[in-house]
């Protein structure tokens, strides 16, 4: 069994989570223009350029969706910090290792439960 997190470790991880939240919110704000519908005016843009623009738009949408999911995980982790539930696995309720949380502060599962969920 892993030891529980110390308050200084939780404070350090809260800072990492807050920084990640700001980074993701900035990223989402900047990608908003790239996900607007592509203009299909053949007079101003050739067929190949339109296809390229549509592909870029689709990649921007995929990036936006990934960033949105990650932001939700970060906000959820910050909520768990505020509720005193941070640092415990959401499935088995055992402590999550500090090293894992340093690498991925929004992780909600311990390594064992994460591995089990990925193997299914």
N, C-alpha and C positions, 0 to 999 in steps of 0.2 A: 504494500500500500504506500502511495506517495504522501509526503507531508503536505499539509494545507499551506496555502500562500500566506506570506507575511504581509502586513499592511503596506510596507514600503514597496513590495513587489506588485501589489494591486495598484498602488499609485503610479508606478512606472508603466504598467500595462494600460491604465486608464489614459495616460498621456499618449501612448502609441495608438490606442483606439481613437482618441479625439483627433489626432493628426491624420489618421487614415480616413476618418469621416470627412474632414475638411478637404482632403485630396480628392476623394470620390465625388463630393458635391461640386467641386471646381471642375472636375472632369465631365460630369454630367451636364453642367451648365455650358461648357464649351462644345460638347458634341451635339447639342440641341439643333444648331443650324445645319449640321451635316446630315441630319435625319429628315429634313424637310423633303416633301415630294419633289421628284426630278422633273424639271421642265421638259416637255416633249415637243418643243417647237423645232421642226426640221430646218427651218430657215436659219436659225442661229446656232444649232448644234447638229453635227453629223451623226449618222446612225451609230458608228463605233464609239464616238464620244458619249452618246446617250447611254449605251450599254455599259461603258466604263463608269459613268456617273451613277447608274443604277447599282452596279456592283459595289461601288464605294459607299453608297447609301446603305446597302444591305450589311456591309461590314460595320458601318457606324451604328446601325440598329443593333447588331449582335453585341458590339462593345458596350452600348448603352444598357442592354438587358443584363449583361454580365456585371457591369458596375452597379446597377440597381440592386441586383441580388446580393452582391457583396456589401453594399451600403446597408441593406436590411439586416445582414448578419452582424455588422459592426454596431448598428443601433441597438440590436437585441443584446449584444454583449455589454454595451454601456448600461442598458436597463438592468441587466443581471448584476453589474457592479453596484449600481444604486440600490438594488434590493438585497444585497449581501449574498447573492446566489452565484456570483462569478467564481470560476475556478473549479467548478464541479461538473462532471459529465452529465449531460441532459438525459442519458439513458440509464447508466448504472449508479449515478450519483456519487461516484468515487472522485477524489481530487484529480484534476488534470495537471500534468507536470508543468512547472514553471518554464522549462526549456521549450516545450511545445507552445505554450502561450506567448513566449517571446517571439518565436518564429511565426506564429499565426494567432495573434491576440483575440481574434474573433471566433476561434475554434470552440465549438460547443460539446465536442465529444473527446473522450480520452483516446489514446492511440488504439487500444484494443477494440473499443466500440466502433471507431472510425474504420479500422481494417475490416471488421465484421460487416459493416454496412456497405463497404465497397466490394466485398466478395460475393454479395448476393446478386 
